[in-house]
Amino acid sequence: MWLVGLPRICKGRLSRSRILQNMNTVRVKLFGISYMGRPLQRSKACADYSTLAEVNDNIDKGTGKMTLAKDLAFVVEESSKADERRAKSRMELKRSLELRIKKRVKEQYFNGKFIDLMTKVIANQETLHDAYNCIRINANVDIALDNDNISFECMEKELSGGCFDVSGNTFSIATKGARNEILVLPKLKLKVVQEAIRIVLEVVYRPYFSKISHGCRSGRGHHSALKYISKDISKPDWWFTLIISRKLDACILNKLISIMGEKIQDPCLFDMIQGMFDAQVLNVEFGGYLKGHGLLQEGVLSPILMNIYLDVFDHELQSLSMKYEALNPDVHFGGEQLHSKLRSWFRRQLKGNDIKNSSKEGSRIHSCRFMDELFFAVSGSKDVAIDFKSDVVNYLHNCLHLDVDSEAEILPSAGPQAICFLGTLIRRTVKESPAIRAAHKLKEKVKLFASQKQEAWDVGTVRIGKKWLAHGLRKVKESEIKHLADSSSLLNQISCFRKAGMETDHWYKFLLKVWMKDIKTKAAESEEFVLSKYVAEPAVPQELRESFYEFQKRAEEYVKSETAMTLALLPNSSSSSEIITEIIAPVNAIKKRLLRYGLTSSQGHSRVITQLILQDDIQIIDWFSGIVCRWLRWFSDYQNFADLKLIIRNQVRKSCIQTLAAKYRVHESAIEKRFDLELSRIPSTQEEEQEMEHEKSHSLAFDNDEALMYGISYSGLCLLSLTRMVSQSRPCSCFVMGCPAAAPSVYTIHVMERQKFPGWKTGFSTCIHPSLNKRRIGLCKQHLRDLYVGQISLQSIDFSSWK
């Protein structure tokens, strides 16, 4: 902001001392306001003032002359020093490490290709150490701790000499039972090499990726992909998604290496990738499971290799889009008619197409890709959408050798059916104008008032029915007392049917059953309905009963007719609404996962999670707050987030309280008083949610970069149960890579589900590999909390640590 005032200072006739005085004010504003969100110490501000005063004295004495440019340079230098003094965040550190590797990669660019990346960059000790620190940052381990058990010098010699044993640095986990599924994972040394290769490949290919690609790219991710669909795609008529599937095989790998050979000249690097493929440790699979969710079966190199392979498809999509759009002599956007010279030239190059009789008038193609999930929208006729889909399927199958589900349905965007993409629902709906919303609000108020009166009526009639039951029981008891019995009453006359020795309550229940059978209440909804409709209402005066039902009838007619009449009276009511694209959270899928993980019963009521009872109090609360934090981070901008807030308040929070109450065997109200501060991390009020959103909006930019947080920001919650406490006779270290802490407890992983691709984004782990079911891991308290609240994922755990 201070740069804006410099032209005015320069234009005015101000003395050098006045300019320096203004500069002093600027510096104080820059460095004396805040530091890391806290006020600077007064001593630091005074030190800045003393330095500036000394400079002014020197200038006044004539011992030295400083130009305005030098002053500005001094300000910038002080600003950079202030940034250095500020502690870097977790992702800022990772970004700085990747930038160091980027400089080494750029030095290997000669004649349009990157040469000898394996020996010059990847095998470099500094690169390997930076890659190892990136792994530790992903695992939320302090890289300042000197606990390196890896000899980077030996690794450099092995990699440079081509004698690095890939197979010897792997381990496998197999499922139990008849269905034998094997998962091959890298050990720490091999994972460091994979991380270094990943960073190098991203530096090489990041500038060339297409704009339609949103997976594992800086500044792009789930949020940018869904924002593009909801904001940038205007007036789509048809849309569809394509499901591709195939595991990495020799055919795809050969094509992938040939694609990489266009920009990289390094046989050693390709031999290393081939060696990882032979050892089955690349773990690249198209389809199968959601990408970027921190699943162990997604290899370190899987995102970048998949983007490199599908980048060819991205550029082919641009050509296909140009083909379908250029066939139109006139393309309309937003009511304007655009005449593109490029499209005119392109149409002239096409042969064999009758442009005048073409049915592709006004066509527009939109594409979006996140890793192996493909979304397409077409503005035009359905024939255009069918032809375009056919071309896409043929290219994926014939050129990229991928299996494609060609039966995917092309849906109308204006239809009631939503489309699934990135684990969410996308639909087109009408955005109502303020006038129409006011009319609908009036309708809702009338409906609410009528429902309140109906509820009050039902409560009153049920109360009358219960009093009737009590009165009947009292009469039965009076009939058993001689001086109170009425010999002429009907109750006394039917007492002859009473069996000898029958208790009063039993006799009364018998009479009620006879009465209910007589009035045919077999199809009644509940006991309250019987008391209200068959006991109380017949006893209510007829005028009162008729007036109440007349009121309900008139209210229903008003809701149906008055809204239409109000809309008809509004000016331009038909054109005052616009159609928008909404992103919807999969609430039904989330409710099913709550049932599967034991948070709710089949009736939707909250319940105790028995697997968590043996864990510490704060760990139980962390588990529940982890699912809430994920929902707030993922779905807070979605249109149906209000439904999730109800689930948080009525089911998740109550399940946490019930679990703690079952652990201590006390009432739930006592738990709420005892853990009032801790339970505030599970928001139940709008103020607490706004506070969390405020913290989210003030977080650093790098912490929201989905490329740096790939595999972490969308990692799902997994269920762990306490297996045993660690003792001196049976020690255990934390399984998180690079963590030197001891694990106080051992936990068991429970694989609760395995969603089919494409799956739903529910906050829980979607598709943990079945070989990890009942697998035991040791975790320190810090990393157990990080795993629960979504600061790390299962990819940071070294499952080969168990001995």
C-alpha positions in Angstrom: 0.0 0.0 0.0 2.9 2.4 0.7 4.0 2.3 -2.9 0.8 4.0 -4.0 2.0 7.2 -2.1 5.4 7.3 -3.7 4.4 9.1 -6.9 2.7 11.8 -4.9 5.8 12.3 -2.8 8.0 12.4 -5.9 5.8 14.9 -7.8 5.6 17.3 -4.8 8.4 19.7 -3.9 9.4 18.0 -0.7 12.8 18.2 0.9 15.0 15.1 1.4 14.5 15.2 5.1 10.7 15.3 4.6 10.9 12.3 2.3 13.0 10.4 4.8 10.6 11.2 7.5 7.8 9.7 5.4 10.0 6.7 4.8 10.5 6.3 8.5 6.7 6.2 9.0 6.4 3.6 6.2 9.0 1.4 7.9 7.4 1.6 11.2 4.1 0.6 9.6 5.7 -2.3 7.9 7.7 -3.6 10.8 6.1 -2.3 13.9 2.6 -3.6 13.6 2.6 -7.3 13.8 4.8 -10.3 13.6 3.4 -13.9 13.1 -0.1 -12.5 14.1 1.3 -10.9 17.4 2.4 -7.3 18.2 6.1 -6.7 17.9 8.0 -6.0 21.0 8.5 -2.3 21.8 12.3 -2.8 21.9 12.3 -4.0 18.2 10.4 -0.9 17.1 12.8 1.3 19.1 15.8 -0.5 17.4 14.3 0.3 14.0 13.9 3.9 15.0 17.4 4.2 16.3 18.8 2.8 13.1 16.8 5.2 11.0 17.7 8.2 13.2 21.4 7.3 12.8 20.9 7.3 9.0 19.2 10.7 9.1 22.0 12.1 11.2 24.6 10.9 8.8 22.8 12.5 5.9 22.3 15.8 7.7 26.0 15.9 8.6 27.0 15.3 5.0 28.9 12.1 5.7 27.0 10.2 3.2 24.2 10.6 0.6 21.4 8.2 0.1 19.1 8.2 -2.9 15.5 7.4 -2.8 16.1 4.2 -4.6 18.5 3.1 -1.9 15.9 3.9 0.7 13.4 1.7 -1.1 16.0 -1.1 -1.4 16.6 -0.8 2.3 12.9 -1.2 3.0 12.7 -4.3 0.8 15.7 -5.7 2.5 14.2 -5.1 5.9 11.0 -6.7 4.7 12.8 -9.8 3.6 14.6 -10.0 6.9 11.3 -9.8 8.7 10.0 -12.7 6.6 13.1 -14.7 7.5 12.5 -14.0 11.2 9.0 -15.3 10.9 8.8 -19.1 11.5 7.9 -20.9 8.3 4.8 -23.0 8.3 4.9 -26.7 7.5 4.0 -26.3 3.8 6.3 -23.3 3.4 9.2 -25.5 4.4 8.2 -28.1 1.9 7.9 -25.5 -0.8 11.3 -24.1 -0.1 12.8 -27.6 -0.2 11.2 -28.3 -3.6 12.5 -24.9 -4.9 16.0 -26.0 -4.0 15.7 -29.1 -6.0 14.1 -27.1 -8.8 17.3 -25.0 -9.2 19.3 -28.2 -9.7 16.9 -29.5 -12.3 17.0 -26.3 -14.3 20.7 -26.6 -14.6 20.4 -29.8 -16.5 18.3 -28.3 -19.4 20.2 -28.4 -22.7 18.9 -28.1 -26.2 15.3 -28.5 -25.3 15.7 -31.6 -23.1 16.6 -32.4 -19.5 19.7 -34.5 -19.4 21.2 -36.8 -16.8 18.7 -36.1 -14.1 19.3 -39.3 -12.3 23.1 -39.0 -11.8 23.3 -35.2 -11.5 20.1 -34.4 -9.5 18.3 -37.3 -8.0 21.4 -39.1 -6.8 22.8 -35.9 -5.3 23.1 -36.1 -1.5 21.4 -32.8 -1.0 18.5 -33.8 -3.2 18.0 -37.0 -1.3 18.2 -35.2 2.0 15.7 -32.6 0.8 13.4 -35.4 -0.4 13.7 -37.1 3.0 12.8 -33.8 4.7 9.7 -33.5 2.5 8.6 -37.0 3.6 9.1 -35.9 7.3 7.1 -32.7 6.7 4.2 -34.8 5.2 4.4 -36.9 8.4 4.4 -33.7 10.5 7.9 -34.5 12.0 10.2 -31.6 12.9 13.0 -31.7 10.4 15.3 -29.9 12.9 15.6 -33.1 14.8 18.8 -34.9 13.9 17.7 -38.5 13.8 18.7 -39.5 10.3 19.3 -43.2 10.1 20.0 -43.1 6.4 23.4 -42.8 4.9 22.8 -40.4 1.9 26.4 -40.8 0.9 26.0 -44.6 0.4 22.7 -44.0 -1.4 24.4 -41.5 -3.8 27.1 -44.1 -4.7 24.5 -46.8 -5.3 22.3 -44.7 -7.4 25.2 -43.2 -9.4 26.7 -46.6 -10.0 23.4 -48.2 -10.9 23.6 -50.8 -8.2 20.7 -49.6 -6.0 18.7 -52.7 -5.0 15.0 -51.8 -5.6 13.6 -55.2 -4.7 15.6 -55.3 -1.5 14.0 -52.1 -0.4 10.4 -53.3 -0.7 8.1 -55.3 1.6 4.7 -56.9 0.9 1.5 -57.3 2.9 -1.0 -60.0 1.9 -4.6 -60.4 2.8 -5.8 -63.3 4.9 -8.2 -65.8 3.6 -9.0 -67.3 0.2 -8.9 -64.0 -1.7 -5.1 -63.3 -1.7 -4.4 -59.7 -2.5 -0.8 -58.5 -2.2 0.3 -54.9 -1.6 4.0 -54.2 -2.3 5.2 -51.0 -0.5 8.6 -49.2 -0.5 10.8 -49.1 2.5 12.2 -45.8 3.7 15.2 -45.6 1.4 13.2 -46.4 -1.7 10.5 -44.0 -0.7 13.1 -41.2 -0.5 14.2 -42.0 -4.1 10.6 -42.0 -5.2 10.0 -38.7 -3.6 13.1 -37.2 -5.3 12.0 -38.5 -8.7 8.5 -37.1 -8.1 9.8 -33.6 -7.4 12.1 -33.7 -10.4 9.3 -34.8 -12.7 7.0 -32.1 -11.5 9.6 -29.5 -12.1 10.0 -30.8 -15.7 6.3 -31.2 -16.6 4.4 -28.6 -14.5 4.7 -25.8 -17.1 3.4 -28.0 -19.9 0.2 -29.5 -18.2 -3.1 -28.5 -19.7 -5.4 -26.1 -17.9 -8.2 -28.7 -17.8 -6.1 -30.8 -15.4 -6.7 -30.1 -11.7 -5.1 -33.1 -9.9 -1.9 -32.6 -7.9 -1.0 -29.3 -9.4 0.1 -26.1 -7.7 -2.9 -23.9 -7.0 -5.3 -26.5 -8.3 -7.3 -29.4 -6.8 -10.8 -30.4 -5.8 -11.8 -26.9 -5.0 -10.6 -25.4 -8.3 -12.2 -28.3 -10.4 -15.6 -27.9 -8.7 -15.3 -24.1 -8.9 -14.7 -24.3 -12.7 -17.7 -26.5 -13.1 -20.1 -24.4 -11.0 -18.8 -20.9 -12.1 -17.1 -21.1 -15.5 -19.3 -23.5 -17.4 -22.1 -21.5 -18.8 -25.4 -23.0 -19.9 -24.5 -26.7 -20.4 -27.2 -28.8 -22.0 -25.7 -32.3 -21.5 -23.0 -33.7 -19.2 -21.5 -37.0 -18.5 -18.5 -38.6 -16.7 -16.3 -41.4 -18.0 -14.9 -44.2 -15.8 -11.5 -45.5 -16.9 -9.8 -48.5 -15.4 -6.6 -50.4 -15.9 -3.6 -51.3 -13.8 -0.1 -50.2 -15.0 1.2 -52.9 -17.3 4.2 -53.3 -19.7 2.2 -51.8 -22.6 1.2 -48.6 -20.8 4.7 -48.3 -19.2 6.4 -48.5 -22.6 4.1 -45.7 -23.9 4.7 -43.7 -20.8 8.5 -43.9 -21.1 8.2 -42.9 -24.8 6.1 -39.9 -23.8 8.7 -38.9 -21.1 11.5 -39.3 -23.7 10.2 -36.3 -25.6 11.4 -34.0 -22.7 13.9 -36.1 -20.8 17.1 -37.8 -22.0 18.1 -40.1 -19.2 18.3 -43.9 -19.6 19.2 -44.3 -16.0 16.0 -42.7 -14.8 13.9 -44.8 -17.1 15.8 -47.9 -15.9 15.0 -47.0 -12.3 11.3 -46.6 -13.2 11.4 -49.9 -15.0 13.0 -51.6 -12.0 10.3 -50.2 -9.7 7.7 -51.6 -12.1 9.4 -55.0 -12.1 9.3 -55.0 -8.3 5.6 -54.1 -8.4 6.2 -51.1 -6.2 5.1 -48.3 -8.5 1.4 -48.8 -7.5 -0.2 -46.9 -10.4 -3.8 -47.9 -11.2 -6.3 -46.0 -13.3 -9.7 -46.3 -11.5 -10.1 -48.6 -8.7 -10.2 -46.0 -5.9 -10.4 -42.3 -5.3 -7.0 -40.5 -5.8 -5.6 -38.0 -3.4 -7.2 -39.5 -0.3 -4.0 -40.7 1.3 -4.6 -44.4 0.6 -1.6 -46.7 0.9 -2.1 -48.4 -2.5 -1.6 -45.0 -4.3 2.2 -44.9 -4.9 4.4 -41.8 -4.4 4.9 -41.6 -8.2 1.3 -42.4 -9.1 0.0 -38.8 -9.4 2.8 -37.4 -11.5 3.0 -40.4 -13.8 -0.7 -40.4 -14.3 -0.7 -36.7 -15.1 2.1 -37.2 -17.6 0.3 -40.1 -19.3 -3.1 -38.4 -19.5 -1.6 -35.0 -20.5 -1.6 -36.4 -24.0 -5.3 -36.9 -23.7 -5.8 -33.4 -22.3 -4.2 -31.8 -25.4 -6.2 -34.1 -27.7 -9.3 -32.8 -25.9 -8.4 -29.3 -27.0 -8.2 -30.4 -30.6 -11.5 -32.3 -30.3 -13.2 -29.2 -28.7 -11.9 -27.0 -31.5 -13.2 -29.4 -34.1 -16.7 -29.4 -32.7 -16.8 -25.7 -32.0 -15.2 -24.6 -35.2 -17.8 -26.5 -37.3 -20.3 -23.9 -36.3 -20.4 -20.8 -38.5 -21.8 -18.7 -35.7 -21.3 -19.5 -32.0 -23.5 -17.7 -29.5 -22.3 -17.0 -25.9 -24.4 -14.9 -23.5 -26.6 -13.6 -26.3 -23.6 -12.3 -28.3 -22.7 -13.6 -31.7 -18.9 -14.2 -32.0 -17.1 -14.5 -35.4 -13.7 -16.1 -34.8 -11.1 -15.9 -37.5 -9.4 -19.0 -36.1 -12.6 -21.0 -36.3 -13.2 -19.7 -39.8 -9.7 -20.9 -40.8 -10.2 -24.2 -39.1 -13.6 -24.7 -40.9 -11.9 -24.1 -44.2 -9.3 -26.8 -43.5 -11.9 -29.4 -42.7 -13.0 -31.4 -45.7 -16.0 -33.6 -46.2 -18.2 -31.7 -43.7 -21.3 -29.9 -44.9 -21.2 -26.9 -42.7 -24.5 -25.4 -43.8 -26.4 -28.6 -43.0 -24.4 -29.4 -39.8 -26.5 -30.2 -36.8 -23.8 -29.0 -34.4 -25.0 -25.3 -34.3 -24.1 -23.5 -31.1 -22.0 -26.3 -29.7 -19.6 -25.7 -26.9 -17.4 -28.3 -25.2 -16.2 -28.1 -21.6 -13.8 -30.6 -20.0 -12.4 -31.1 -16.5 -10.0 -33.8 -15.2 -8.8 -34.7 -11.8 -6.3 -37.5 -12.0 -8.4 -40.4 -13.6 -11.8 -38.8 -13.1 -13.2 -37.2 -16.3 -16.1 -34.7 -16.5 -17.5 -33.3 -19.8 -20.3 -30.8 -20.5 -21.7 -30.0 -23.9 -23.7 -27.0 -24.9 -25.6 -28.2 -28.0 -27.7 -31.0 -29.2 -27.6 -34.5 -27.8 -26.2 -35.8 -31.1 -23.2 -33.6 -30.6 -22.7 -35.0 -27.1 -23.0 -38.6 -28.3 -20.5 -38.0 -31.1 -18.1 -36.3 -28.8 -18.3 -39.0 -26.2 -17.7 -41.6 -28.9 -14.5 -39.8 -30.1 -13.2 -39.6 -26.5 -13.9 -43.2 -25.7 -12.2 -44.3 -29.0 -9.1 -42.2 -28.2 -8.8 -43.5 -24.7 -9.2 -47.1 -25.8 -7.2 -47.2 -29.0 -4.4 -44.7 -28.3 -3.9 -44.8 -24.6 -4.9 -48.5 -24.2 -7.3 -47.8 -21.3 -10.5 -49.6 -20.5 -13.5 -47.2 -20.6 -17.1 -47.8 -19.5 -18.8 -46.8 -22.8 -22.2 -47.4 -21.2 -21.9 -44.2 -19.2 -25.2 -42.3 -19.6 -25.4 -38.8 -21.0 -27.7 -36.8 -18.7 -29.5 -33.6 -19.4 -28.1 -30.9 -17.1 -31.6 -29.5 -16.6 -33.0 -32.8 -15.4 -33.7 -33.8 -11.8 -30.9 -36.4 -11.7 -27.6 -35.1 -10.4 -24.2 -36.3 -11.7 -21.4 -37.6 -9.5 -17.9 -36.2 -9.7 -15.1 -36.0 -7.2 -17.3 -37.7 -4.6 -19.9 -35.0 -4.7 -23.2 -34.3 -6.6 -23.5 -31.7 -9.2 -26.9 -30.4 -10.4 -28.5 -27.4 -12.1 -31.2 -25.6 -10.2 -33.1 -22.3 -10.4 -31.8 -19.4 -8.3 -34.8 -17.6 -7.1 -35.0 -13.8 -7.2 -35.6 -11.9 -3.9 -39.2 -11.3 -4.8 -39.8 -15.0 -5.4 -38.0 -15.9 -2.3 -40.3 -13.6 -0.4 -43.3 -15.3 -1.8 -41.9 -18.7 -0.9 -41.0 -17.4 2.6 -44.7 -16.4 3.1 -45.8 -19.9 2.0 -43.3 -21.4 4.5 -44.6 -19.2 7.3 -48.2 -20.3 6.7 -47.1 -24.0 6.5 -45.2 -23.6 9.7 -48.1 -21.9 11.5 -50.5 -24.6 10.4 -48.1 -27.4 11.5 -47.7 -25.7 14.9 -51.4 -25.7 15.4 -51.6 -29.3 14.3 -48.9 -30.3 16.8 -50.7 -28.4 19.6 -54.0 -30.1 18.7 -52.3 -33.5 18.7 -50.6 -32.9 22.1 -54.0 -31.7 23.6 -56.0 -34.7 22.3 -53.4 -37.2 23.4 -53.4 -35.7 26.9 -57.2 -36.0 27.0 -56.8 -39.6 25.9 -54.3 -40.4 28.6 -56.7 -38.9 31.2 -59.4 -41.1 29.8 -57.2 -44.1 30.4 -56.5 -43.1 34.0 -60.2 -42.5 34.6 -61.1 -45.9 33.3 -58.5 -47.6 35.5 -59.9 -45.8 38.5 -63.4 -46.9 37.7 -62.2 -50.5 37.4 -60.6 -50.3 40.9 -63.8 -48.7 42.3 -65.9 -51.5 40.9 -63.9 -53.9 43.2 -64.9 -52.0 46.3 -68.4 -52.9 47.5 -69.5 -49.5 49.0 -68.2 -47.7 45.9 -69.4 -50.1 43.2 -72.4 -49.1 41.1 -74.6 -52.2 40.5 -76.3 -50.6 37.5 -73.1 -49.7 35.6 -72.0 -51.6 32.5 -68.6 -52.4 34.1 -70.4 -54.2 36.9 -72.6 -56.1 34.4 -69.6 -57.5 32.4 -67.7 -58.5 35.5 -69.1 -61.9 35.2 -66.6 -62.5 32.3 -63.7 -61.8 34.6 -61.8 -65.0 35.4 -61.2 -65.9 39.0 -57.9 -64.5 40.4 -57.4 -62.1 37.6 -55.5 -59.0 38.7 -57.0 -55.5 38.2 -54.4 -54.4 35.7 -54.7 -57.6 33.7 -58.5 -57.2 33.7 -58.2 -53.6 32.5 -55.8 -54.6 29.7 -58.2 -57.3 28.6 -61.0 -54.8 28.4 -58.9 -52.4 26.3 -58.0 -55.2 23.8 -61.7 -56.0 23.4 -62.4 -52.3 22.8 -59.6 -51.8 20.3 -60.7 -54.9 18.4 -64.2 -53.5 18.2 -63.2 -50.2 16.8 -60.7 -51.8 14.4 -57.4 -50.0 15.2 -55.1 -52.6 13.8 -53.8 -50.2 11.1 -53.2 -47.4 13.6 -49.8 -45.7 13.5 -49.3 -45.6 17.3 -51.0 -45.6 20.7 -51.1 -41.8 20.7 -53.0 -41.9 17.4 -55.6 -44.2 18.9 -56.1 -42.0 21.9 -56.3 -38.9 19.8 -58.5 -40.1 17.0 -60.8 -42.7 18.7 -61.0 -41.3 22.2 -60.4 -37.6 22.5 -61.7 -36.2 19.2 -65.1 -37.8 19.4 -65.5 -36.3 22.9 -64.5 -32.8 21.7 -67.5 -30.5 20.8 -68.4 -30.9 17.1 -68.1 -27.1 16.4 -64.6 -27.0 17.7 -63.5 -30.0 15.8 -65.0 -28.8 12.5 -63.5 -25.3 12.9 -60.0 -26.8 13.4 -60.2 -29.0 10.3 -61.6 -26.2 8.3 -58.6 -24.0 9.3 -56.2 -26.7 8.2 -58.0 -27.1 4.9 -58.0 -23.4 4.2 -54.2 -23.2 5.1 -53.4 -26.0 2.6 -55.5 -24.3 -0.1 -53.7 -21.0 0.6 -50.3 -22.6 0.3 -51.2 -24.1 -3.1 -53.1 -21.2 -4.7 -51.7 -18.0 -3.1 -48.1 -18.7 -4.0 -49.0 -19.0 -7.7 -51.2 -15.8 -7.5 -48.4 -13.9 -5.8 -45.9 -14.9 -8.4 -48.3 -13.9 -11.2 -48.6 -10.4 -9.7 -44.8 -9.9 -9.5 -43.3 -8.0 -12.5 -41.2 -10.2 -14.8 -41.7 -13.2 -12.5 -41.0 -15.6 -15.3 -37.6 -14.0 -16.2 -36.5 -13.1 -12.7 -34.9 -16.5 -12.0 -31.6 -17.8 -13.3 -30.3 -21.4 -13.5 -27.1 -22.0 -11.5 -24.9 -25.1 -11.0 -24.9 -26.3 -7.4 -22.3 -28.6 -5.6 -24.1 -30.9 -3.2 -22.5 -33.0 -0.4 -23.5 -36.7 -0.5 -25.6 -36.6 2.7 -27.2 -40.0 2.1 -23.9 -41.6 1.6 -22.6 -39.9 4.7 -25.5 -41.2 6.8 -24.8 -44.8 5.6 -21.1 -44.4 6.7 -22.3 -43.2 10.1 -24.3 -46.3 10.4 -21.4 -48.5 9.2 -18.9 -47.0 11.6 -21.3 -47.3 14.5 -22.1 -43.7 15.2 -25.8 -44.2 14.6 -28.3 -47.0 14.7 -30.5 -48.2 11.9 -33.2 -45.7 13.1 -30.7 -42.8 12.9 -30.2 -42.4 16.6 -26.7 -41.7 18.0 -24.9 -44.6 19.8 -21.7 -45.6 21.5 -18.6 -46.6 19.5 -17.2 -49.5 21.5 -13.8 -49.6 19.7 -12.9 -46.2 21.1 -13.9 -46.7 24.8 -10.4 -47.9 25.9 -8.6 -44.9 24.4 -7.8 -41.7 26.3 -10.5 -39.0 26.6 -8.7 -36.5 24.4 -8.2 -39.2 21.8 -11.9 -40.1 21.7 -12.7 -36.4 21.3 -10.0 -36.0 18.6 -11.6 -38.9 16.6 -15.0 -37.2 16.5 -13.6 -33.7 16.0 -11.6 -35.2 13.1 -14.7 -36.0 11.1 -16.3 -32.6 11.9 -13.1 -30.7 10.8 -13.1 -32.6 7.5 -16.7 -31.7 6.8 -16.1 -28.1 7.7 -13.0 -28.0 5.5 -14.6 -29.8 2.5 -18.3 -28.9 2.5 -18.6 -25.5 4.2 -19.3 -23.8 0.8 -21.7 -26.4 -0.4 -25.4 -25.6 -0.8 -26.7 -28.3 1.6 -24.1 -27.8 4.4 -27.1 -27.0 6.7 -28.0 -30.7 6.6 -24.5 -31.6 7.7 -24.7 -29.2 10.6 -27.8 -31.0 11.8 -25.9 -34.3 11.6 -23.0 -32.8 13.6 -25.3 -31.5 16.3 -27.8 -34.4 16.6 -25.6 -37.4 15.8 -21.8 -36.9 15.9 -21.7 -34.8 19.0 -24.2 -36.9 20.9 -22.3 -40.1 19.9 -19.1 -38.6 21.3 -20.9 -37.8 24.6 -22.4 -41.2 24.8 -19.0 -42.9 24.2 -17.5 -40.9 27.0 -20.5 -41.6 29.2 -20.2 -45.4 28.5 -16.5 -45.2 29.4 -17.1 -43.6 32.8 -20.5 -45.2 33.3 -22.1 -41.8 34.2 -25.0 -39.8 32.8 -24.5 -37.8 29.6 -25.2 -34.5 31.4 -22.3 -35.1 33.7 -20.0 -35.7 30.7 -21.1 -32.4 29.1 -20.2 -30.5 32.2 -16.9 -32.3 32.7 -15.7 -32.0 29.1 -17.3 -28.7 28.2 -14.1 -27.1 26.9 -12.9 -30.2 25.0 -16.4 -30.8 23.4 -16.3 -27.2 22.0 -14.0 -28.6 19.3 -17.1 -30.4 18.0 -19.2 -27.3 17.0 -22.8 -27.3 18.0 -23.5 -23.6 17.5 -23.2 -21.2 14.6 -20.7 -19.0 16.5 -18.2 -21.8 16.9 -18.5 -22.7 13.2 -17.8 -19.1 12.3 -14.7 -19.1 14.5 -13.4 -22.1 12.7 -14.1 -20.5 9.3 -12.3 -17.4 10.5 -9.2 -19.4 11.4 -9.4 -21.2 8.0 -9.6 -17.9 6.1 -6.5 -16.5 7.9 -4.4 -19.6 7.3 -1.3 -19.2 5.1 -1.6 -19.7 1.3 0.8 -22.6 1.1 -1.2 -24.5 3.8 -4.2 -24.4 1.4 -2.2 -25.6 -1.6 -3.7 -28.9 -2.5 -0.6 -29.9 -4.5 1.6 -29.6 -1.4 -1.1 -31.2 0.7 -1.9 -33.9 -1.8 -2.9 -37.1 0.0 -3.3 -35.2 3.3 -6.0 -32.6 2.9 -8.5 -35.2 1.7 -7.4 -38.2 3.7 -10.3 -39.9 5.3 -10.8 -40.8 8.9 -10.0 -44.4 9.8 -11.1 -46.4 12.9 -8.4 -47.6 15.3 -8.9 -49.6 18.5 -6.4 -49.9 21.4 -4.6 -53.3 21.3 -2.2 -53.0 24.2 -0.1 -50.7 26.2 3.7 -50.7 25.6 5.9 -51.9 28.4 9.6 -52.1 28.9 9.6 -55.8 28.1 7.8 -55.2 24.9 9.0 -51.7 23.6 7.7 -50.1 20.4 8.6 -47.0 18.4 6.3 -44.8 16.5 5.6 -46.2 13.0 5.5 -42.7 11.4 8.4 -42.2 9.0 11.2 -40.1 10.6 9.5 -39.9 14.1 12.0 -40.7 16.9 9.4 -40.9 19.7 8.4 -44.0 21.4 4.9 -45.3 21.0 3.0 -45.7 24.3 0.3 -47.8 22.8 -0.3 -50.2 19.9 -3.5 -49.9 17.9 -5.4 -52.1 15.4 -6.7 -50.8 12.1 -10.3 -51.7 11.2 -11.1 -51.6 7.5 -14.8 -50.8 7.4 -15.5 -50.3 3.7 -14.2 -50.6 0.2 -16.1 -48.3 -2.1 -16.3 -49.0 -5.8 -14.8 -46.4 -8.1 -15.9 -43.6 -8.4 -16.7 -43.4 -4.6 -18.2 -40.8 -2.4 -16.3 -38.2 -0.4 -17.8 -38.8 3.1 -15.0 -37.9 5.5 -14.1 -41.5 6.2 -11.5 -43.6 4.5 -13.1 -44.8 1.3 -11.0 -47.7 0.2 -8.3 -48.9 2.6 -6.5 -51.9 1.2 -7.9 -55.1 2.7 -4.4 -56.3 3.6 -4.3 -53.6 6.3 -7.4 -55.0 8.1 -6.5 -56.0 11.7 -2.9 -54.7 11.1 -1.2 -53.4 14.3 0.7 -50.2 14.3 2.5 -48.2 17.0 1.8 -44.4 17.2 2.9 -41.7 19.6 0.2 -39.5 21.0 1.0 -36.6 18.7 0.8 -38.6 15.5 -2.3 -40.4 16.6 -4.0 -37.1 17.0 -2.6 -36.0 13.6 -4.0 -39.1 12.0 -7.4 -38.5 13.6 -7.7 -34.8 12.7 -6.3 -35.1 9.2 -2.8 -33.7 9.5 -1.2 -36.9 8.2 -2.4 -39.9 6.3 -1.8 -43.6 6.2 0.9 -43.0 3.6 3.2 -41.5 6.3 3.2 -44.8 8.3 6.0 -47.3 7.7 4.2 -50.6 8.0 7.6 -52.5 7.7 8.6 -51.2 11.2 6.9 -54.0 13.0 9.5 -56.7 14.0 
